[in-house]
Amino acid sequence: MRLKELRTAGEDRPPRLTVIVPTRNEAANIPLLLARLGPLLAPLDAELLVVDDSDDGTTGVLTRMAAEAPITVRLLHRPPHARSGGLGGAVLLGAAHARGEWVLVMDADLQHPPEAAATLARIAMRHDVDVVIGTRYAGSGSSGGLDGAFRVVTSSWTTRLVKGMFPRRLATVSDPMSGLFAFRRSAVRLDRMNPLGFKVLLELLVRHPGARVAEVAYDMAPRHGGRSKASLREGVTFLRHLARLRGRRLVGQIRRSPRTRVERLREFGRMIAFGMIGLSGMVVNTAALWLCYEPARMHHLVGAALATQVSTSWNFLLVDSLIYRRNRHGSFAARAARFFLLNNALLLLRLPVLQALVWAGVGVLVANAVTLSALFLVRFLVNDRVIYTAVDKARRDPVRLLVAGASEAPSTPSRRRYQYLKYRYDVAGVVTIGSQIMLPELEFFRAQWVADSDVDIAVRVSDVGGRGPQRRAAMTQYADQSVLRYEEQLGRLGANFRIQLGPPIEIQVGPLLARSPHVVYTNIVEALLRFVMVARGHMLLHSACVTLDGVGVMLSALTDTGKTATVLRLLRDHGGLFLSDDMTIVRPDGVATCFPKPLTISAHTLRAVQAQDLTPAEWRRLQLQSRLHSKGGRSLALTLSRFNVPIMGINAITQLLIPPPKYSVDRLVPCRIGTTTRVEELFVIERGKPDITELDAAETLDRMIENTDDAYGFPPFRYLAPSITIDGQGYAQLRAREREILAGFLSHVRSRVVVSDTFGWADDIPRMLREERTGRRAPVVPAQPWPRWSGDLTTAGGPA
């Protein structure tokens, strides 16, 4: 068994994608497969790796046809004695020899259309996920290519079976039995996997609970040639595989003991409580058995089975409502089903022992009590560590990500709502925005003279999403329409939105989001504005910018480090001009343009505020608002976002009830607002042992990108961003262009890290500037009246 290069195309370097096609007697399908698949893979920097278990001449056909393929083709033929693991073993062997960053698995019989496989590969390499699954059971997907009604029913019910056996690990997966899927090679531990038969994806998903998953809908095609490998033997192998997976998972959960002394004490306390409820359940069980055995004259084994159902109901209600009321996961029905399944499985073990004791002369009631007591520890451990266990820390992402190829039905404007864009904004002469709701963060850029029909981004209120609730939030991309739709669990009552990537870009937000404009701007509009800026040669950089004695100074930090308080103190104590606090518009020539959003006052920023204009009521509200909308509140929200909760809706309602404390800078400290400046100094501020170090260009670039990405960490940006296309540029191209713009900007700037353990950056930075610039004073940049956007605005210091 050796790897053969049948065809080498392009440069001798590792490809980005390896397509694995396991074959077994597929000679009739190879010519058409290569003819259709090769041209589709050529633009994707891909190679084709065929793992062959054939005895019908498939190898010879492949060797002849590979000479005409436009991509690299490699062959790994397994002789009969080396075909362990069936198709699953072939896939794992191919993955071990794959050279690509991504590995795509598909069948050779053309039931997985090459066009669908190529689409899946493009989506996988574009999204920030680990596994991308071709699904037949979501969106526009179809299983019509299955042979006959029996296979359709079998496939549907086996899918339900495996999802029922692994409800958490397969929660966001509609087709865990799919044979068309791709995975990031670095995210999968091949040594953990040992699939039996052909369900490789199921093994991968169960073994890697933290893998980020997306699905792509496709239509399964009829088999082109040859015979299906499905058989009764394969079915038995699948059931063995499923039982082994579930068994190993169960054993792993039971063996996972508490790590700390406190956790062990809590578990012991739960065991005592469980035992007390078990004793009451034994009384109920004994009474029920006596009624069945004595007055009703039933056989003692039948009576024991009926008594078990009665006592199980009693125990479940008490255990669920008293011991684990804070640790309940899933629905009441699902927990009850698992509880009854456990007790009835143990019943099958009890009944032979019960009969043996009766034959030995032990009374029925005593023998029943003995068998119940003997299995107490098993019942407790399975309940405590399996049924009511905490959700895995390496949990699956709670939001379903689906790419659907079919067109979305066009929405018609509601007669209850007008279409006129009441609020219009001109952001630095680069991007225009129109909105039916006020966007407070953009009020500085209000420009009512922009025509309703000329905006680059339009925000309207509409009914988005289905009428009924759904189990989890979902981000759906309609590939042929450039449409993105995000829906949360509450149907149209939830925080839903729809984006049509233009031009112009059309954003429709649901009524709940419309009542929380801060969420609309921060979580939707700014994410799009960021990439529209990039497409037009600018970058929206997460940073603050001021001028001190005419010197353009930029500050950068991770969220909630102390940047806002430092800016306020710099303006209060040292004068200068304010350009931005949260986001700054930068260009490759080193020029920064102001982006004066209202400042958010967090808990540690309060001490820098000296606003005589704030009323006593506002100061009192600030005590609560500043804590809720600070790092602690953000951390709580990010933690909740990992669970299956409508996090965007929770955020919208929270900000509706307790609005974020946002104030214009000149209301907080006396200052003037500038327009543009040529940045000369960049300071990355951090907390820790006081220190000042220089940063080279490469490290500065990475830090600034990291800080900017940190500002967009809240959902649904990570689901939305990879699907964005602006002016024909995809997400990867836009990110690359963003780095180019930032690299050009930073080439004009001196960069340093300033570390302080006393929030002393507002004292350290001016002192450094004075010491370094003694004897040479740059002219003060004059403030400019507004509005003053023009083509010459990018000149340092304002309009030319």
DARAVEN-V990009 format. One record per backbone hydrogen bond with DSSP energy under -0.5 kcal/mol. CO is the residue of the C=O (numbers start at 1). NH is the residue of the N-H. Records with the same first field share a line. If there is no record, write none. Layout:
CO: NH, NH
This chain:
2: 77
4: 6, 75
7: 9, 73
11: 13
16: 102
17: 47
18: 20, 104
19: 21, 49
20: 22, 106
21: 51
22: 108
23: 53
26: 29, 30
27: 31
29: 33
30: 34
31: 35
32: 36
33: 37
34: 38
36: 40
37: 41
38: 42
39: 43
41: 44, 46
42: 45
45: 16, 17
46: 72
47: 19, 49
48: 50, 74
49: 21, 51
50: 52, 76
51: 23
52: 78
57: 61
58: 62
59: 63
60: 64
61: 65
62: 66
63: 67
64: 67
65: 68
66: 69
72: 48
73: 6, 7
74: 50
75: 4
76: 52
77: 79
79: 82
80: 83
83: 86
85: 88, 89
86: 90
87: 91
88: 92
89: 93
90: 94
91: 95
92: 96
93: 97
94: 97, 98
95: 98
101: 185
102: 18
103: 183
104: 20
105: 181
106: 22
109: 224
111: 113, 221
113: 116, 117
114: 118
115: 119
116: 120
117: 121
118: 122
119: 123
120: 124
121: 125
122: 126
123: 126, 127
127: 129
130: 184
131: 214
132: 182
133: 135, 216
135: 218
138: 141
142: 220
143: 146
146: 148
147: 151
148: 152
149: 153
150: 154
151: 155
152: 156
153: 157
154: 158
155: 159
156: 160
157: 161
158: 162
159: 163
160: 164
161: 165
162: 166
164: 167
166: 170
168: 171
170: 173
172: 174
175: 178
179: 181
180: 134
181: 105
182: 132
183: 103, 185
184: 187
185: 188
188: 190
189: 192
190: 193
196: 199
197: 88
198: 200
199: 203
200: 204
201: 205
202: 206
203: 207
204: 208
208: 211
212: 130, 131
214: 133
215: 403
216: 135
218: 142, 220
220: 145
231: 235
232: 236
233: 237
234: 238
235: 239
236: 240
237: 241
238: 242
239: 243
240: 244
241: 245
242: 246
243: 247
244: 248
245: 249
246: 250
247: 251
248: 252
249: 253
250: 254
251: 255
252: 256
253: 256
255: 257
260: 264
261: 265
262: 266
263: 267
264: 268
265: 269
266: 270
267: 271
268: 272
269: 273
270: 274
271: 275
272: 276
273: 277
274: 278
275: 279
276: 280
277: 281
278: 282
279: 283
280: 284
281: 285
282: 286
283: 287
284: 288
285: 289
286: 290
287: 291
288: 292
289: 293
290: 294, 295
291: 296
292: 298
299: 303
300: 304
301: 305
302: 306
303: 307
304: 308
305: 309
306: 310
307: 311
308: 312
309: 313
310: 314
311: 315
312: 316
313: 317
314: 318
315: 319
316: 320
317: 321
318: 322, 323
319: 323, 324
324: 327
331: 335
332: 336
333: 337
334: 338
335: 339
336: 340
337: 341
338: 342
339: 343
340: 344
341: 345
342: 346
343: 347
344: 348
345: 349
346: 350
347: 351
348: 352
349: 353
350: 354
351: 355
352: 356
353: 357
354: 358
355: 359
356: 360
357: 362
358: 361
363: 367
364: 368
365: 369
366: 370
367: 371
368: 372
369: 373
370: 374
371: 375
373: 376
375: 379
376: 380
377: 381
378: 382
379: 383
380: 384
381: 385
382: 386, 387
383: 388
393: 395
400: 402, 475
401: 215
402: 404, 477
403: 217
404: 479
414: 417
420: 422
423: 435
424: 447
425: 427, 433
426: 428
427: 430, 431
431: 427
432: 456, 457
433: 425
434: 459
435: 423
438: 440
439: 442
440: 443
442: 445
443: 446
445: 426
447: 450
451: 454
452: 455
456: 505
457: 434
458: 460, 507
459: 436
460: 509
462: 464
466: 492
473: 400
474: 476, 487
475: 402
476: 485
477: 404, 479
478: 481, 482, 483
482: 501
483: 478
484: 499
485: 476
486: 497
487: 474
488: 491
489: 470
490: 493
491: 494
494: 496
496: 510
497: 486
498: 508
499: 484, 501
500: 502, 506
504: 506
505: 458, 507
506: 500, 508
507: 460
508: 498
509: 462
510: 514
511: 515
512: 515
513: 516
516: 519, 520
517: 521
518: 522
519: 523
520: 524, 525
521: 526
524: 528
525: 529
526: 530
527: 531
528: 532
529: 533
530: 534
531: 535
532: 536
533: 536, 538
534: 537
539: 541, 586
541: 543, 584
544: 555
545: 579, 580
546: 553
547: 549, 577
548: 551
550: 552
551: 548, 553
552: 680, 681
553: 546
554: 683
555: 544
556: 685
558: 561
562: 566
563: 567
564: 568
565: 569
566: 570
567: 571
568: 572
569: 573
570: 574
571: 575
576: 672
577: 547
578: 674
579: 595
580: 545
582: 543
584: 541, 586
585: 593
586: 539
587: 590
590: 679
591: 587
592: 677
593: 585
595: 581, 583, 597
599: 601, 663
600: 602
602: 605, 606
603: 606
605: 608
606: 609
610: 612
611: 614
615: 619
616: 620
617: 621
618: 622
619: 623
620: 623, 624
621: 624, 625
622: 626
623: 627
624: 628
625: 629
626: 603
627: 630, 633
630: 634
631: 635
632: 636
633: 637
634: 638
635: 639
636: 640
637: 641
639: 642
640: 643
643: 645
645: 647
646: 650
647: 651
648: 652
649: 653
650: 654
651: 655
652: 656
653: 657
654: 658
660: 662
661: 601
663: 599
664: 667, 668
665: 668, 669
668: 610
672: 578
675: 594
677: 592, 679
678: 552
680: 750
681: 554
682: 684, 752
683: 556, 685
684: 754
686: 756
691: 755
693: 753
696: 700
697: 701
698: 702
699: 703
700: 704
701: 705
702: 706
703: 707
704: 708
705: 709
706: 710
707: 711
708: 711
709: 712
710: 713
714: 717
716: 719, 720
717: 721
720: 723
721: 724
726: 729
728: 730
729: 726
730: 734
731: 735
732: 736
733: 737
734: 738
735: 739
736: 740
737: 741
738: 742
739: 743
740: 744
741: 745
742: 746
743: 747
745: 748
746: 749
750: 682
751: 695
752: 684, 754
753: 693, 755
754: 686
755: 691
756: 688
760: 763, 764
761: 765
763: 767
764: 768
765: 769
766: 770
767: 771
768: 772
769: 773
773: 776
776: 778
780: 782
790: 793
792: 795
795: 798
